[in-house]
Amino acid sequence: MDTIRDLAPGDAWELVALYEEYDWWEDRSVEDVRRALAETEVAVGIEADGDLVATARVLTDYTYYANVFDVPEGGVEEMVRMTDRQRTPASSGAGGCQVFERVSADHA
């Protein structure tokens, strides 16, 4: 089963392994990624059968803007597919997604 989870500094090695094939990622060390995760308030990952398959780090003002970083090719589609499937009338309000509603709730 696919699940969305928060990423923490301890997930750095898994993130480096996931992205090592991308040229834009080649200069990132596990320690640098650990530091980036420690300083990022919103970092989420998607696991399929226990393996990390997509991630995103979000920098936001929690009011108007958000920038999403570190999404690999195909990752956007996977994140949209996951969040669409996990929407429910009780949790999604006016059609929001679980990941970003969790972010909003944490900073309300």
N, C-alpha and C positions, 0 to 999 in steps of 0.2 A: 504494500500500500504506500502511496506517496504522501508525504507529510511536509508541512512548512514548519521550520523551527528557527529560533534566534541563533545567530552565530556569536561566538565569544572568542577571546584571544587564544584559547586552547584549541580552536579549530583551524589555526593557521596552517599547520602541516597538510591538512586535508584540502584546504583551499589552494595551496601551492601545487599539490598533486593534480587537482582538477584542472587548473589553468596552465600547466607547464607547457602545453603544446602551442600556446598562443604567443606570437612574436611580441605583442604589447605587454606581456607578462614576464618575459625572460629575465629581466634584471631585478625581480623581486625575490628577496630571501624570506625564509620562514620567520626570522626575527622581525623584519620590516613589516610583514603582513600581520604578525601578532600585535605590533605597536599600532598599526592602522586600525585593526579591529577594536583595540582597547580605547581608541579615541573616536570611534564611530558609534553614535547612539543607536542607529537603526541598521542592522545587518541581518539579513535573513537568508536561509538556505532551503532548498527543496531536496528531500531525500526520496529515492525510489528504492524500495527493498533494502533500506538501511545504508545506501550509498548516496553521498552528496552528488547531485546531478546539475544543479544550477544555484546561483547565489546573486545577491544584489546588496550593495551598500547604498543607503539613502542619506543624503544631506538635505535637511529641510528647515524651514522657519516655522513649520507647524501651522501656518496660516494660509499662505498663498503659493509657495514654491517648494519644489522638491527636485533634486537631481539624483539620478540613479546611476551608479558606477559599478564596474566590474561584472557586467553581464556578458557571458560568452555568446558566440553565435548559437542561435537556437534557444538561448536561455530566456529571452523575453517571451517567446511563444510558450515555453514550459511554465513560466511564472503566471502568465495570463490563464493558461489552461487550468493550473492548480487553483488559482484564486477564484476563477469562475465556478469550478466544481464545489468549492467550499463555501460559497455564498448561501445564506439561508435568510428567509424573511425576518427571523428574529434578530439576526446579527448584522444584516447588511443595510439596514435603514433604507436609504433611497438608492440602492444598487451599488453600494461601496464594496470593497473587497476586504477580506479578513485581515490580510497583512497590514494594510494602511489604516484600517479601523483600530487595530491593536495599537499602532503607533499613536493615533489620535487620542485614544483612551488613556494611554500612558502619560500624555502631556496635557490633559484637559484641566 
